[in-house]
Amino acid sequence: MKKIAIVGAGPTGIYTLFSLLKNNVPLSVSVYEQAREAGVGMPYSNEENSRMMLANIASIEIPPIFSTYIDWLRNQSDSHLARYGVESSSLHVRQFLPRILLGEYFRDQFLALVAQARKQGFEINVYESCQVTDLEATPEGVKLWAQDEAQASVFDLAVIATGHVWPDDDQATRSFFPSPWSGLMEATIPACTVGIMGTSLSGLDAAMAVVIQHGEFIEHDGEHVQFNLDEASRALRIVLMSRSGILPEADFYCPLPYEPLSIVTQSAIEAEIAAGAEGLLDRIFGLMVQEIQQADPHWSTRISIQELNADSFAQAWFADRKTNDPFQWAESNLQEVERNKRDRRTVAWRYVILRLHEAVQEIVPYLDEEDSKRFDTGLARVFVDNYAAIPSQSIRRLLALREAGVVSILALGPDYEMDVNDNQTVISAHGEVHTFDVFIDARGQQPLKIKDLPFPALRKQLQETGEDIPEVGDDYRLLEPAAVRGSIAFGALPWLMHDQPFVQGLTVCAEIGEAMAKAISKPTRQQKRRRLPFIDM
């Protein structure tokens, strides 16, 4: 049997194994997971998350494995669900639930996958609490070194499915955390002034990890939330900050799966790409305008879309939020979203932007350097804000913290300065100085380059190309240099973000896993997938 190594047993690794089973070609598969339990994934692990942190995806959107998430939930006992504040009678397919609970689902599905694989004649080896320290492509196969093993194992093909990469816990101090997943969950945060860089869901999650040490949320009927701050923690103050100071909107109702676009179609995108890089971004924006006008002519008129371009569209998108108090806007938006959910009403302009982001992403590798920067500072911000809408309950909890006098928002502007000292972090913006006893950087995953690869031998091989980012085919196998070509499938998301800026989420994990599994079972001629060199912004 062909020998396959899967490095990482989070969602991408799980969906890869699932797709291999569907191909029904028996293989020898070794799964390596550095965490204690394979099949959970860092975003959903008990060690990296609190029960207050909600998954930003509902059952209706999660690609099923042996069972859908909602069916799995309905098979759990009332007492088990109650541990997470979930009532079985209230379960529905559009519900946002704790990340840890979703991690349990993936763990169960992974164990079922292993059992099924053995029934189908696969040889399966699972190595937990086992970090892969190096990989190297050789004429004999891919050598893999795991911790505490003196000799390398050799495989016909290796799948890199390592997921998100955050700074190690040892880079955190008692006063500075380089990410919410760098020791924050285990740290004791005193009642002090806490700064959090980032106002997206990651920033809100970091705030939740702090406040639950100093009080409790009282939630009534899932819609009315109150936060009671402990008397001994009256000194706690949390400042959420970003350049704009804008909060994300609440997740909105829309038809799933997505309805097809009628103007910005795959064939239209391909035709514009074929027409050349010069003016590509502006031509695509012209198609977007037609799509938006067709979907929602009233909103298009209200924002004067015909007078906008690929640069100014973002200004119009955020204009209302910038002129309103962020908490007042959040409360108003929450009421609107919940009303639309009850009425099953879709806001057309929000829905069309949601469907556009994946279609428009296809042009990113073909943009020239100037248009790539324009895209990052313009349309990309709109798309990210739209698809990164957050659970309504997260908004309710944030508003409860505001009501309790615990949290505030700081808009830094583009020219702030940040100085991390041994015991404090100092932010200077708009001529004012803000000092924080504890600081958490919650800006999310940043794109990584070849130099960031944690595998020294593979890193050296890829650096021979002189490129900053790995070049992979449409089946995600590495294309260059020749020594690694076809032997390593590279599905690690942080290294794919340069020209796939929206590559994230469980649906993407499933798509990547399926593509890599097809390449393993039925190797096909690879087409180059990415052409854009890394641009250091």
C-alpha positions, 0 to 999 in steps of 0.5 A, a space after each residue: 500500500 502507498 504510505 501517506 503521512 498527515 501532519 496535523 489532525 485538525 479539520 483539514 487533516 480530518 477532511 483529508 482522511 475522510 476524502 481518502 476513505 471515499 476514494 476507497 483505495 486502501 492506504 497506509 496512513 500515519 496521522 501526527 498530532 502535537 496536541 493531546 487528542 487528535 481530531 479536535 483542532 486548536 480553534 476548538 480545543 479545551 486547552 485553547 478556548 473557554 466555554 464562553 467562546 462561540 464557534 463562528 459557524 453553524 451546523 447548516 454550514 459545516 461539511 458533514 462527515 459521518 453525521 451532521 453537527 446538528 444530528 450529533 448534537 441531538 444524540 447528546 444527553 441533556 446533561 452533557 449539553 447543559 455543561 455548555 449552557 445549551 438546551 436540547 429543546 432549543 437546538 437548530 441548524 443556524 445556532 452558534 455554539 461553544 467552540 469546545 462543543 464543536 471540538 467534541 464533534 470533530 473528535 468523535 468523527 475522527 475516531 469513527 473515521 479511524 475505525 471505518 478506515 480499518 474496516 475498509 482495509 486501511 492501515 492507520 497509525 495515530 500519533 498523539 502528543 507527537 510533534 513533527 520536527 522536520 520533513 525532507 523530500 528525497 528520491 526515496 520518498 518523504 522523510 519525516 522526523 517526529 519528536 523522540 524518534 531517532 530515525 526518520 520514517 519514509 512516506 510516498 507522500 506527506 500532507 501538511 495540514 497544520 492549521 493556524 500558527 500562533 506564537 508559542 506560550 513561552 513568548 508570553 509574559 505576565 503582562 503581554 500576550 502575542 495572541 489570545 492562544 499564547 497562554 492566555 487561557 491558563 493565565 491569571 489576569 488581575 483586575 487592572 487596565 487591559 488592552 486588546 488589539 483587535 475588535 473582531 471576534 478574536 478580540 471579543 473572545 480575548 475579552 471574554 477570557 479575561 472577564 470570566 475571571 472577574 464576574 459572571 454572565 447571567 443569560 435569560 432566554 438566550 436574548 437578555 444578558 447581564 454581567 455581574 462584576 465581582 466586588 473585588 474586581 472593580 478596577 477591571 477596565 478593558 479597552 478594545 482597539 483597532 485603527 478604525 474602532 469599528 465593531 463587527 456586525 452580527 451574523 445575518 440571515 441568508 439562504 444556504 447554500 449560496 444562490 449563484 451570482 448572475 453577473 460575476 460568474 466564473 466565466 466572467 472572472 476568467 475572461 477578465 483575467 485573460 484580458 490582462 492585469 492592467 485595469 483588472 481590479 477596476 474591471 472586476 469592480 465594474 462587474 460587482 457594481 452591476 451585480 449589486 445594483 441588480 440585487 439591491 437597487 435601492 441600497 445602490 442608489 442610497 450609497 451612490 454606487 455609480 460614483 464609487 470605485 474600487 478604492 472608495 467603496 470601502 469608505 461608503 461601506 463603513 461610513 454609517 458605523 464611523 459616524 455612530 457610537 460603536 455600541 449604539 450601532 451594535 445594539 441597533 444592528 443586533 435588533 435588526 438582525 434578530 428581527 430579520 432572522 425571525 422573519 426569515 428576511 434576507 438583506 440583499 446587499 449584505 448577501 450579494 457581498 457575501 457571495 462576491 468575496 469568494 468569486 472576486 478572490 480568484 483575481 488576487 494572484 493576477 493583480 499587479 503590485 499596485 492593484 494588489 495593495 489597492 485591493 488589500 486596503 479597499 475591497 478586501 476590508 469590505 469582504 472580511 467585515 461582511 463574512 466575519 460577522 459574529 454570533 448575536 450572543 457575542 454582541 449581547 455579551 459585549 453590550 452587557 460588559 459595556 453596561 457594567 462599565 467594563 469595556 470601551 472602544 478606542 479608534 487608533 487611526 493609521 499612525 499610532 505607536 505601540 511600545 511593549 515594556 517589561 511590565 506595561 504596554 504603551 499606545 500613543 495615538 492622536 496625541 494621547 498616551 494610553 498605558 495598559 497593565 496587560 496587553 493582548 494582541 488579537 489581530 488574528 492569523 497573519 500570512 506566513 512565508 517560507 522562512 516561517 516554516 517549522 521544518 528546517 530541511 523542507 524550509 531549506 529546500 523551498 528557499 532554493 526557489 528564491 521565492 517567499 511563498 510556496 508554489 502549489 498546484 491546484 491539488 495543493 502539491 508543491 511544484 518547486 523545486 523539482 526535488 519536492 515536486 508532487 511528493 508533499 501536499 501543502 494545505 497549511 492555511 497561513 501559507 496560502 493566504 497571500 493570494 487567497 486572502 479569504 482562505 479560512 473556515 471549515 468549508 475551505 478545510 473540506 475543499 482543500 482536504 478533498 483536493 489533496 486526497 484526490 491527488 493522493 489516490 489519482 494523481 493528475 497533471 498539476 496546474 499552477 494555482 498561485 503566481 503572485 510573489 509575496 508583497 511585504 506591506 
